Amino acid sequence: MTEQPSWHAPQMDALSPKESAEMNARDHFTLRLKWAHAVSEVLRIPLSKALFEYTDLALRMGFANLQHPGEQWNAFLDVFEKTGDDRRAQLGVLLDFHRKDQESRREGADLHSGPYSPFRFNWLEDRDLIYMHFSSPSFSRPYEKFELLQVESRAVLHDQLVHMFSDIKNDRKYANARTVRTRTWLLSRDEFTRLLPPSFTTLNENGDMPSGMNLELDGFRGADRWGQMYSTEGRVNQKRAQQFLRNLEHLDRENLSAAFPYPTYRAVAPIEDFYRFYGLSS
């Protein structure tokens, strides 16, 4: 079904940051394109649909509205569909649109940085909900090391979470917050779950659960699943990429997520559990 590339970590140390980012983006988009071709074949859907609905393409190209990208997506399709079955040309289009997005941003800007980095959150006031995010390293800046799962980083990460939830607790804007939710592949890693309350990270197969986590079989458009394909420097994680590509040879149309080395989970718990866990209860 898919051709197997030879994955060799690029010798980026001797390259300029711009050259390094370009080479790295090529590796990442190659991986996504191979996956999209496999999904397109097994589901019998157009390749463009597979790219949009089953990869983080819209996110990586900086589309303003990831759910309904409108004109941005149509502009991409106009160019992409002219490539026919030429995979090299398809990859070139992906890289070109990604490059234009990067050039349109302020030099060195990081949309996901913040006071709690690598953590951040959205406040969904109509649901009294805090939605947590865990930033992935950017493949546009592969020369910067990102150590979300390193043992040495655990104390720093814990302090960032304490900082974040302390600010949430003490800000009247979030006074009605009742629940915390997230969805990420990181919940499959013990190094990560130790940073979070047990009620949030205990497996619970009840889909209507008030607390706990359960397996997420759907959802392929964000870093919550694709983040596992990064190394600590934002490059393609070679070991996981090899496993992923092998899994494409026997892709299950009823369980596409099984192709990824690590499963993705969604989790929920009362915000009071976080306050207690981080020693913030009054």
FENTABEL-V980162 format. One record per backbone hydrogen bond with DSSP energy under -1.0 kcal/mol. CO is the residue of the C=O (numbers start at 1). NH is the residue of the N-H. E is the energy in kcal/mol with one decimal. If there is no record, write none. Layout:
CO|NH|E / CO|NH|E
//
This chain:
10|12|-1.8 / 12|15|-2.0 / 16|20|-2.9 / 17|21|-2.4 / 18|22|-2.1 / 19|23|-2.4 / 20|24|-2.3 / 21|25|-2.6 / 22|26|-1.8 / 23|27|-1.6 / 24|28|-2.3 / 25|29|-2.8 / 26|30|-2.0 / 27|31|-1.8 / 28|32|-2.0 / 29|33|-2.5 / 30|34|-2.2 / 31|35|-1.9 / 32|36|-2.6 / 33|37|-2.2 / 34|38|-1.9 / 35|39|-2.7 / 36|40|-2.7 / 37|41|-2.0 / 38|42|-2.4 / 39|43|-2.6 / 40|45|-1.5 / 46|50|-2.0 / 47|51|-2.5 / 48|52|-1.9 / 49|53|-2.9 / 50|54|-1.9 / 56|60|-2.5 / 57|61|-1.6 / 58|63|-2.4 / 59|62|-1.3 / 69|72|-1.6 / 70|74|-2.4 / 71|75|-2.5 / 72|76|-1.7 / 73|77|-2.8 / 74|78|-2.3 / 75|79|-1.0 / 76|80|-3.1 / 77|81|-2.5 / 80|83|-1.9 / 83|86|-2.0 / 85|87|-1.0 / 86|90|-2.3 / 87|91|-2.5 / 88|92|-2.0 / 89|93|-1.9 / 90|94|-2.0 / 91|95|-2.5 / 92|96|-2.2 / 93|97|-2.4 / 94|98|-2.2 / 95|99|-2.7 / 96|100|-2.2 / 97|101|-1.8 / 98|102|-2.3 / 99|103|-2.4 / 100|104|-1.3 / 102|105|-1.0 / 106|109|-2.4 / 110|113|-1.4 / 114|117|-1.3 / 116|119|-2.4 / 118|135|-2.9 / 120|133|-2.8 / 122|131|-2.6 / 123|125|-1.0 / 124|127|-1.7 / 124|129|-2.0 / 125|128|-1.1 / 128|178|-2.8 / 128|179|-1.7 / 129|124|-2.9 / 130|181|-2.3 / 131|122|-2.3 / 133|120|-1.6 / 138|141|-1.6 / 141|144|-1.6 / 150|153|-1.4 / 151|154|-1.5 / 153|157|-2.8 / 154|158|-2.7 / 155|159|-2.2 / 156|160|-1.9 / 157|161|-2.1 / 158|162|-2.4 / 159|163|-2.5 / 160|164|-2.6 / 161|165|-2.7 / 162|166|-2.2 / 163|167|-2.1 / 164|168|-2.1 / 165|169|-2.4 / 166|170|-2.0 / 171|174|-1.9 / 172|175|-1.7 / 174|177|-2.0 / 178|271|-2.0 / 179|130|-2.9 / 180|269|-1.7 / 181|132|-2.6 / 182|267|-2.4 / 184|265|-1.9 / 185|188|-2.1 / 186|189|-2.0 / 189|192|-1.1 / 189|193|-2.2 / 190|194|-1.8 / 192|195|-1.9 / 193|196|-1.7 / 197|200|-1.5 / 197|201|-1.1 / 198|202|-1.0 / 202|213|-2.2 / 206|209|-1.5 / 212|268|-2.1 / 213|204|-3.3 / 214|266|-2.5 / 222|225|-1.4 / 222|226|-2.0 / 223|227|-1.8 / 224|185|-1.7 / 225|228|-1.0 / 226|229|-2.1 / 227|230|-1.4 / 229|237|-2.4 / 231|234|-1.8 / 232|146|-3.8 / 235|231|-2.6 / 237|241|-2.6 / 238|242|-2.2 / 239|243|-1.8 / 240|244|-2.8 / 241|245|-2.6 / 242|246|-2.0 / 243|247|-2.1 / 244|248|-1.1 / 246|249|-1.4 / 247|250|-1.3 / 248|251|-1.0 / 252|255|-1.6 / 255|258|-1.5 / 256|259|-1.9 / 257|260|-1.6 / 264|216|-3.0 / 265|184|-2.5 / 266|214|-2.2 / 267|182|-1.8 / 268|212|-2.2 / 269|180|-2.7 / 270|273|-1.3 / 271|275|-1.9 / 272|276|-2.4 / 273|277|-2.2 / 274|278|-2.2 / 275|280|-3.8 / 276|279|-1.5
//
